Amino acid sequence: MKNTRIVWLTGLSGSGKTTIANRISDRLVGMKKTVLVIDGDNVRNSRPNKLTFRPEDIRENNRLIALQCRKNIGQYDFIIVSLISPFRDARRYARQLLQPHFIEVFVKADLQECIRRDVKGLYGRALAGQIENFIGISVNTPYEEPSNAEIVVDTVNQTPDECVTSIIEGLSTGNSGAAESL
């Protein structure tokens, strides 16, 4: 049975979570580690009853992903979760459920930069009123920055590869709060 570590990437839409998650996975696989990547968008879209951006649906999506992680503990060296996860209480639930495996990584990028990037066109649609409760735009769904993330990367001032290197180094040196290094 493997001593799984769950790397929970949180940040605004467009901050770079998915890019970083995939690159971390590639790097870890190259180190002969087993990795499962869980992308919040893919999970949300795969549900028969599609979850919306209402706060209760966001919390439910986060809860279901945390439960999916728990179910896979012991099967992988790393589970990498790429998820906006905007609410502190939902991240606290995941942390409590998944201890001692949980490592929170804040993928930091300010809202204006995420709007500028807007690769999926979501911010444009939200600002035009076509998407209700869009995280970071709607007052009902603010993004609550982590106050106790083990690792913070800044995608405005660091390249994706620099962010990945910082995360891998954090995992390797134990700065992540994990019980063991790579």
KEZA-936147 format. One record per residue: y, x, z of N, C-alpha, C in turn; residue in one letter. Coordinates in steps of 0.1 Angstrom, whole numbers. Example, Ala and Ser with C-alpha at 12.3 -4.5 7.8 and 13.67 -1.06 7.14 Angstrom:
// residues 2
SITE  -57  132  78  -45  123  78  -33  132  78  A
SITE  -22  128  71  -11  137  71  0  129  79  S
***
This chain:
// residues 182
SITE  -12  8  0  0  0  0  12  9  0  M
SITE  22  5  -8  34  13  -10  45  10  1  K
SITE  53  20  5  64  17  14  76  14  5  N
SITE  77  1  1  87  -4  -8  101  -3  -2  T
SITE  110  2  -11  125  1  -8  131  -9  -17  R
SITE  139  -18  -12  146  -28  -20  161  -24  -21  I
SITE  165  -20  -34  178  -16  -37  186  -28  -42  V
SITE  194  -34  -34  201  -47  -36  215  -43  -42  W
SITE  217  -44  -55  230  -41  -61  238  -54  -61  L
SITE  250  -53  -55  259  -65  -54  272  -61  -60  T
SITE  279  -70  -67  292  -67  -73  295  -79  -82  G
SITE  308  -79  -86  312  -89  -95  305  -89  -109  L
SITE  305  -100  -116  300  -101  -129  308  -91  -137  S
SITE  301  -82  -145  308  -72  -153  311  -59  -146  G
SITE  306  -58  -133  309  -45  -126  300  -34  -130  S
SITE  289  -37  -137  279  -27  -142  266  -27  -135  G
SITE  263  -38  -127  250  -38  -119  238  -37  -128  K
SITE  237  -45  -139  225  -45  -147  223  -31  -154  T
SITE  234  -25  -159  233  -12  -166  228  -2  -156  T
SITE  234  -2  -144  230  8  -134  216  5  -129  I
SITE  212  -8  -127  198  -11  -123  188  -5  -133  A
SITE  190  -7  -146  181  -3  -156  181  12  -157  N
SITE  192  19  -155  192  34  -155  185  39  -142  R
SITE  187  33  -131  180  37  -119  165  36  -121  I
SITE  161  25  -127  147  23  -130  141  34  -139  S
SITE  148  37  -149  144  47  -158  142  60  -151  D
SITE  152  64  -143  152  76  -136  140  77  -126  R
SITE  138  66  -118  127  65  -109  113  66  -115  L
SITE  112  59  -127  99  59  -134  97  73  -139  V
SITE  107  80  -143  106  94  -147  101  103  -136  G
SITE  104  98  -123  99  106  -111  86  101  -107  M
SITE  79  93  -115  66  88  -113  66  77  -101  K
SITE  76  70  -100  77  59  -90  74  46  -97  K
SITE  69  36  -90  67  23  -96  79  14  -92  T
SITE  84  7  -102  97  0  -100  96  -14  -106  V
SITE  101  -24  -99  103  -37  -104  118  -40  -104  L
SITE  124  -44  -115  138  -48  -116  139  -63  -116  V
SITE  147  -69  -108  149  -83  -107  164  -85  -110  I
SITE  167  -92  -121  181  -94  -126  184  -109  -123  D
SITE  195  -111  -115  199  -124  -111  201  -134  -122  G
SITE  207  -129  -133  209  -138  -145  196  -143  -151  D
SITE  186  -134  -152  173  -138  -157  166  -148  -148  N
SITE  167  -146  -135  161  -155  -125  167  -168  -126  V
SITE  180  -168  -126  188  -181  -126  184  -189  -139  R
SITE  183  -182  -150  181  -189  -163  166  -193  -164  N
SITE  157  -187  -157  143  -190  -158  139  -202  -149  S
SITE  147  -207  -141  144  -218  -132  144  -231  -140  R
SITE  134  -240  -138  133  -253  -145  146  -261  -143  P
SITE  150  -262  -130  163  -268  -127  173  -258  -126  N
SITE  180  -255  -137  190  -244  -137  200  -246  -126  K
SITE  202  -234  -119  211  -234  -108  225  -232  -113  L
SITE  235  -238  -107  249  -237  -112  256  -226  -104  T
SITE  269  -226  -105  277  -217  -97  283  -223  -85  F
SITE  277  -235  -81  281  -241  -68  277  -232  -57  R
SITE  284  -231  -46  280  -222  -35  266  -224  -30  P
SITE  262  -237  -29  248  -239  -24  238  -235  -34  E
SITE  240  -235  -47  231  -230  -57  231  -215  -57  D
SITE  242  -209  -55  243  -194  -55  235  -189  -43  I
SITE  236  -196  -31  229  -192  -19  214  -194  -22  R
SITE  210  -205  -28  196  -208  -31  190  -197  -40  E
SITE  197  -193  -51  193  -183  -60  191  -170  -52  N
SITE  200  -166  -43  199  -154  -35  187  -155  -26  N
SITE  185  -167  -20  173  -169  -11  160  -167  -18  R
SITE  159  -173  -30  147  -173  -38  144  -158  -43  L
SITE  154  -151  -46  152  -137  -50  148  -129  -38  I
SITE  154  -131  -26  150  -124  -14  135  -127  -11  A
SITE  131  -139  -13  117  -143  -11  108  -136  -21  L
SITE  112  -136  -34  105  -129  -44  103  -114  -40  Q
SITE  113  -108  -35  112  -94  -31  102  -92  -20  C
SITE  103  -101  -10  94  -100  1  79  -102  -3  R
SITE  77  -110  -13  63  -112  -18  58  -100  -25  K
SITE  67  -91  -30  63  -79  -38  63  -67  -30  N
SITE  67  -67  -17  67  -56  -8  53  -50  -8  I
SITE  52  -37  -9  39  -31  -9  33  -28  -23  G
SITE  38  -35  -33  32  -34  -46  40  -24  -55  Q
SITE  52  -20  -51  61  -11  -58  67  -1  -49  Y
SITE  71  10  -54  79  20  -46  93  14  -44  D
SITE  98  9  -55  112  3  -54  113  -10  -61  F
SITE  120  -19  -55  124  -32  -62  139  -31  -63  I
SITE  144  -31  -75  159  -30  -77  164  -44  -81  I
SITE  173  -50  -73  178  -63  -75  193  -61  -80  V
SITE  195  -67  -92  209  -67  -98  214  -82  -97  S
SITE  223  -84  -87  227  -98  -84  241  -98  -79  L
SITE  249  -107  -84  263  -108  -78  263  -109  -63  I
SITE  254  -118  -58  253  -120  -44  266  -120  -37  S
SITE  275  -130  -39  289  -129  -35  291  -132  -20  P
SITE  282  -138  -14  285  -143  0  278  -134  10  F
SITE  286  -129  20  281  -121  31  269  -127  38  R
SITE  270  -140  41  259  -146  48  246  -146  40  D
SITE  246  -147  27  234  -146  19  228  -132  19  A
SITE  237  -122  18  233  -108  18  227  -105  32  R
SITE  233  -111  43  228  -108  56  214  -115  58  R
SITE  212  -126  52  199  -133  52  189  -124  45  Y
SITE  192  -118  33  183  -109  26  180  -97  34  A
SITE  190  -91  40  188  -79  48  179  -82  60  R
SITE  181  -93  67  172  -97  78  158  -99  74  Q
SITE  156  -106  63  143  -110  58  136  -97  53  L
SITE  143  -88  48  136  -77  41  137  -63  49  L
SITE  142  -64  61  142  -51  69  128  -47  71  Q
SITE  125  -34  72  134  -23  70  135  -17  56  P
SITE  132  -25  46  131  -21  32  145  -22  25  H
SITE  154  -30  30  166  -34  24  177  -23  24  F
SITE  182  -20  12  193  -10  10  204  -17  1  I
SITE  215  -19  7  226  -26  0  235  -16  -7  E
SITE  237  -18  -20  245  -9  -28  257  -18  -34  V
SITE  269  -15  -31  281  -22  -36  285  -15  -49  F
SITE  284  -22  -60  288  -18  -73  302  -23  -74  V
SITE  312  -14  -71  326  -18  -70  333  -17  -83  K
SITE  340  -28  -87  349  -28  -98  359  -39  -95  A
SITE  372  -37  -96  381  -48  -93  381  -59  -104  D
SITE  385  -71  -100  384  -82  -108  391  -80  -122  L
SITE  403  -74  -122  410  -72  -134  402  -63  -144  Q
SITE  395  -53  -139  386  -45  -148  374  -53  -153  E
SITE  368  -61  -144  357  -70  -149  362  -80  -159  C
SITE  373  -85  -157  379  -95  -168  381  -87  -181  I
SITE  386  -75  -180  389  -67  -192  376  -64  -199  R
SITE  365  -61  -192  352  -58  -198  346  -70  -204  R
SITE  345  -81  -196  340  -94  -200  330  -94  -212  D
SITE  319  -86  -211  310  -85  -222  303  -98  -226  V
SITE  302  -107  -216  295  -120  -219  304  -131  -222  K
SITE  317  -128  -221  327  -139  -223  328  -149  -212  G
SITE  322  -146  -201  322  -156  -190  336  -158  -183  L
SITE  343  -147  -181  356  -148  -174  366  -156  -183  Y
SITE  365  -153  -196  374  -161  -206  371  -176  -205  G
SITE  358  -179  -204  354  -193  -203  358  -199  -190  R
SITE  356  -191  -179  360  -196  -166  375  -198  -165  A
SITE  383  -189  -170  397  -190  -169  403  -201  -178  L
SITE  395  -205  -188  398  -216  -197  394  -230  -191  A
SITE  387  -229  -179  382  -241  -173  369  -246  -178  G
SITE  362  -238  -185  349  -242  -191  337  -240  -182  Q
SITE  339  -231  -172  329  -228  -162  335  -231  -148  I
SITE  329  -241  -141  334  -244  -128  328  -234  -118  E
SITE  335  -231  -107  331  -223  -96  326  -209  -100  N
SITE  333  -204  -110  329  -190  -114  332  -180  -103  F
SITE  323  -172  -99  325  -162  -88  336  -153  -91  I
SITE  345  -152  -81  357  -143  -82  369  -150  -88  G
SITE  367  -161  -95  378  -168  -101  381  -181  -93  I
SITE  371  -189  -89  373  -201  -82  375  -198  -67  S
SITE  384  -206  -61  386  -205  -47  373  -209  -39  V
SITE  365  -218  -45  352  -222  -39  342  -211  -39  N
SITE  343  -201  -48  333  -191  -48  339  -177  -49  T
SITE  345  -173  -38  351  -159  -39  340  -149  -38  P
SITE  343  -136  -42  334  -125  -40  338  -119  -27  Y
SITE  329  -119  -17  331  -113  -4  326  -99  -4  E
SITE  334  -89  -5  330  -75  -5  321  -71  7  E
SITE  311  -63  5  303  -59  16  311  -51  26  P
SITE  308  -53  39  314  -45  49  305  -34  54  S
SITE  292  -34  51  283  -25  56  272  -20  46  N
SITE  276  -18  34  267  -13  23  263  1  26  A
SITE  251  4  24  246  18  27  252  27  16  E
SITE  253  22  4  258  31  -7  269  23  -15  I
SITE  280  29  -18  291  23  -26  293  32  -38  V
SITE  293  26  -50  297  33  -62  308  26  -69  V
SITE  317  33  -75  329  27  -81  329  29  -96  D
SITE  326  18  -103  324  19  -118  337  20  -126  T
SITE  348  19  -119  361  21  -126  363  36  -127  V
SITE  360  43  -116  363  58  -116  350  67  -118  N
SITE  339  61  -119  326  68  -122  319  63  -134  Q
SITE  313  71  -141  305  67  -153  292  60  -147  T
SITE  285  52  -155  272  47  -151  263  58  -146  P
SITE  262  69  -154  253  80  -150  257  86  -136  D
SITE  270  88  -134  275  93  -121  271  83  -110  E
SITE  272  70  -112  268  60  -102  253  61  -99  C
SITE  245  62  -110  231  63  -108  228  76  -100  V
SITE  234  87  -103  231  99  -96  235  98  -81  T
SITE  246  91  -78  251  89  -64  240  80  -57  S
SITE  235  70  -63  225  61  -57  212  69  -55  I
SITE  207  76  -65  195  84  -63  197  94  -52  I
SITE  208  101  -52  210  111  -41  211  104  -27  E
SITE  217  92  -26  217  85  -14  203  81  -10  G
SITE  194  77  -19  180  74  -16  173  86  -12  L
SITE  176  97  -19  168  110  -16  172  116  -3  S
SITE  184  115  1  188  122  13  187  113  26  T
SITE  183  101  24  182  92  35  195  86  39  G
SITE  206  89  32  219  83  35  219  68  33  N
SITE  209  63  27  208  49  24  203  41  36  S
SITE  200  47  47  194  40  58  179  38  57  G
SITE  173  42  46  159  41  44  151  50  53  A
SITE  139  46  56  131  54  65  127  67  60  A
SITE  126  68  47  121  81  41  129  84  28  E
SITE  129  96  24  136  100  12  126  98  0  S
SITE  131  101  -12  122  100  -24  111  110  -22  L
***
